[in-house]
Amino acid sequence: MPTLRSYWEGRDIELRRRLNLYPGAEVERNLGRLLPLKTKTDAVRLRKHLEANNRFHNVLVVYPDEEQASPAAAAIVATLSDEVVVIDEQPRFHLPSCRLLPGNETIPLPAKEAVEYGFTPCRQCSPVRTLAARNRAASSS
């Protein structure tokens, strides 16, 4: 069975080829043009191709890593009403400026609600570290 890593690196194509799992040569040629995914541009190109061909529903979604925040910072954020955003059916909450958000429909909510609902912080934009530092600076002023 292919692993997630081999899937994103395109090695599962070779495995599927050896096991004769492709429905035809045309499908194999198209996938070979799109994979392996080495850059974000490759991932965007693959996503557009899959969406254009009504195949996106078959793709495994990979969520951004979770921010590893200090317990003290997490406790501060769990009390804040500062706005964060979430993407429907994804487990992370983000700062509105997160670079992972463009192209996704977001839902704004207070940070304390995001924590209460079980969302975890995005590692890319580090909302816990950022909001806790902003709160500490405002408190010391």
C-alpha positions as CSV (number, residue, x, y, z in Angstrom):
1,M,0.0,0.0,0.0
2,P,1.5,3.4,-0.9
3,T,2.4,5.8,1.9
4,L,1.5,9.4,2.1
5,R,5.1,10.4,1.4
6,S,5.3,8.2,-1.7
7,Y,2.0,9.6,-2.8
8,W,3.2,13.2,-2.7
9,E,6.6,12.3,-4.2
10,G,5.0,10.4,-7.0
11,R,6.5,7.0,-6.2
12,D,3.1,5.4,-5.9
13,I,2.8,5.9,-9.7
14,E,5.6,3.4,-10.2
15,L,3.9,1.0,-7.8
16,R,0.5,1.3,-9.5
17,R,2.2,0.8,-12.9
18,R,3.9,-2.4,-11.7
19,L,0.6,-3.7,-10.3
20,N,-1.2,-2.7,-13.5
21,L,-3.7,-0.5,-11.6
22,Y,-4.1,2.3,-14.1
23,P,-7.3,2.3,-16.2
24,G,-5.3,3.2,-19.4
25,A,-2.2,4.7,-20.9
26,E,-3.8,8.1,-21.2
27,V,-4.4,8.4,-17.5
28,E,-0.8,7.2,-16.8
29,R,0.6,9.9,-19.2
30,N,-1.5,12.7,-17.5
31,L,-0.4,11.7,-14.0
32,G,3.2,11.4,-15.1
33,R,3.1,15.0,-16.3
34,L,1.7,16.2,-13.0
35,L,3.8,14.3,-10.5
36,P,6.0,14.2,-8.5
37,L,5.1,17.3,-6.5
38,K,8.4,19.0,-5.6
39,T,7.2,22.6,-5.2
40,K,4.1,24.4,-4.2
41,T,3.6,25.3,-7.9
42,D,3.4,21.6,-8.7
43,A,0.7,21.1,-6.0
44,V,-1.3,24.1,-7.4
45,R,-1.0,22.7,-10.9
46,L,-2.2,19.3,-9.7
47,R,-5.1,20.8,-7.8
48,K,-6.2,22.8,-10.9
49,H,-6.0,19.7,-13.1
50,L,-8.0,17.6,-10.7
51,E,-10.6,20.3,-10.3
52,A,-10.9,20.8,-14.0
53,N,-11.5,17.1,-14.5
54,N,-13.9,16.6,-11.6
55,R,-11.4,14.4,-9.8
56,F,-10.6,16.5,-6.8
57,H,-12.9,14.6,-4.5
58,N,-10.5,11.6,-4.7
59,V,-7.5,13.5,-3.3
60,L,-6.3,13.0,0.2
61,V,-6.2,16.4,2.1
62,V,-3.1,17.2,4.0
63,Y,-3.6,19.8,6.7
64,P,-0.9,22.2,7.9
65,D,1.1,21.2,10.9
66,E,0.0,22.3,14.3
67,E,1.8,25.1,16.1
68,Q,3.7,23.8,19.2
69,A,2.9,26.7,21.6
70,S,3.8,27.1,25.2
71,P,1.0,26.2,27.7
72,A,1.2,29.7,29.1
73,A,0.6,31.3,25.6
74,A,-2.2,28.8,24.9
75,A,-3.9,29.7,28.2
76,I,-3.8,33.4,27.2
77,V,-5.3,32.8,23.8
78,A,-8.0,30.6,25.2
79,T,-9.4,33.8,26.9
80,L,-9.1,36.2,24.0
81,S,-11.8,37.6,21.8
82,D,-9.3,38.5,19.0
83,E,-10.4,37.3,15.6
84,V,-9.0,34.2,14.0
85,V,-10.3,32.3,11.0
86,V,-11.0,28.7,10.3
87,I,-11.6,26.8,7.0
88,D,-14.7,24.6,7.1
89,E,-13.9,21.0,7.8
90,Q,-10.2,21.7,8.6
91,P,-8.8,21.4,12.1
92,R,-6.6,24.5,12.3
93,F,-7.3,28.1,13.2
94,H,-5.3,30.9,11.6
95,L,-4.5,34.5,11.7
96,P,-6.4,36.4,9.0
97,S,-3.0,37.1,7.3
98,C,-2.0,33.4,7.1
99,R,-0.4,32.6,3.7
100,L,-2.3,29.4,3.5
101,L,-5.7,31.1,3.4
102,P,-5.9,32.6,-0.1
103,G,-8.3,30.6,-2.3
104,N,-10.2,29.2,0.7
105,E,-13.5,30.4,2.2
106,T,-12.8,31.4,5.8
107,I,-15.0,31.6,8.8
108,P,-14.1,34.3,11.4
109,L,-14.5,33.7,15.1
110,P,-13.0,34.8,18.4
111,A,-9.8,32.9,19.4
112,K,-11.4,31.6,22.6
113,E,-14.3,30.0,20.6
114,A,-11.8,28.4,18.2
115,V,-10.1,26.8,21.1
116,E,-13.4,25.8,22.7
117,Y,-14.5,24.1,19.5
118,G,-11.3,22.1,19.4
119,F,-9.5,23.9,16.6
120,T,-5.7,23.8,17.0
121,P,-3.3,26.6,15.9
122,C,-1.6,26.6,12.5
123,R,2.2,26.2,12.5
124,Q,2.6,28.5,9.5
125,C,1.1,31.7,11.0
126,S,1.6,30.8,14.7
127,P,-1.6,32.4,16.0
128,V,-1.0,31.4,19.6
129,R,2.5,32.9,19.8
130,T,1.4,36.1,17.9
131,L,-1.8,36.7,19.8
132,A,-0.2,36.0,23.2
133,A,2.7,38.4,22.5
134,R,0.2,41.1,21.3
135,N,-1.9,40.6,24.5
136,R,1.2,40.8,26.7
137,A,2.4,44.0,24.9
138,A,-1.1,45.6,25.3
139,S,-1.2,44.6,29.0
140,S,2.2,46.1,29.8
141,S,1.3,49.4,28.1
